[in-house]
Amino acid sequence: MDDTPSEAVVGFCTTLLRLNGAMAELFRSGNVELFGEINAAVKELHAIQSKGGEPVFEAVAEECKVIYVNSDMIVKLLRTTEDGVIDRGAQTALNKFLHNIDEAVMNIAGALGLI
C-alpha cells in the first residue's frame, strides 16, 4: 500500500501552513495587510477541498467550514469599517474570528499529523 499523499493533500497541507504562518505574523506584527494573504490562502484551501475526492478532506470538513465562515465574517466586517478604522467593537469581533480560524487550523494540522 502506498502511503504517499496525493498532490491535492500536499497542496492543502502547504496552503494550511501558509495560512498558519500569515496568521502568526498578523498576531505578532498587527500588520493588517496580511488579511489579503490570509484571504487568498483560505480561498485556495476551499478550492482544493471542494475538488475533493480525498477521504482526508471529509475528515476535516467541519474544521474547514469554521475557517471559511470566520474568514467570510472578517471580510464582511472589514468592509463595514469607515476608512479602514477598526473600532473597539470591530476589534473584539475580529479577534474572535481570528481565534476561531487559528483553532481550526491547529485542529486540522493535528488531525493530519502535521503537529
N, C-alpha and C positions, 0 to 999 in steps of 0.2 A: 504494500500500500504506500502510495506517495503522499507524504505529509507536507509537501511544498505548497504554500498558499498560492492561490490564483493571483493573477495580475490585479484583479479588482480588489481583492482583500489587501494586498500590499499597498495599492493606491489609497485605499480607505485608511489604513493604518498610518501611512505617510501624511495624509491630509489631517488626520486626527492629531498627530504630533505637531503639525504646523499650527493648527488651531490652538493647541495647548501652549505652544511657545508664544504665540501672539497674545494670548490671554495673560500669560505670566509677565510678559513685557508690559502690557497695559496696566496690570496691578502694580508692577514695580515703578513704572515711569509716569503713569497717568496720561500718556500721550493718546489723545482722542483720535488721532489719525489712524491708529491701529484698528478702529472699528471697521474700516474698509477691508483690511486683511482678514479680520475675523469673519465678516460677512462673506467674503469670497471663499474662505475655507468651508464655511457652513454650506454654501451653495454647492461646492464641489462634493462634500460628503453626501449631500442629498442626491446629487446626480449619480454618484457611484452606487449608493444604496438602492435608489429607485430602479436602476437597471437590474439589480438583484440577481436572483438565482442562486445565491450562496446561502447556505444554512446559517452561517455566522451572522449575516445581516438580519435574519429573522430573530436571532437570539438577542440582538442588541437594539431591536426596533423601538422598544419603549423608551430607552435612553436617548436614542436618536431623535425621537419625537420631542423630548424635553429640550434638546438642543435647538431644533427647528422652531418650535413655538416661542421659546425665550428669545431667540435671535430675531424673529419677526417682531416681537414686542419691543426690542431695543430699537429696531429701525423705525417703528411707529412712534416710539417715544422721542427719538431724536428729531423726527420730522415735525413734532409739535413744539419744539423749543423755539423761542424767539431769538433770532440771530445767533443760534448755536449756544445760547447761555443756558446752562443746566442749573436750575434752582434746587433747593434742598429736597423737595418732594420728588423731583425727577431723579436726583442723585440716589435717593433711597431706593426707588424702583429700579434704576439702572444697576445698582449694587446687587439687588435681589436676582435680577435676570442673569447677571454675570455669574453670581454664585451658583445658580441652578445649572447653567451651562458647564461651569467648571466641575461641579459634582458629577454631572452626566458624563463628561469626558473622562473623568477618573474612573467611573464605574465601567465604562466601555473598555478603557485601557486595561483595567483589571480583568474583565471578562475575556479579553483577547490575549491575556498573558503578557502584555507589554510592561506591566509593572508588578 
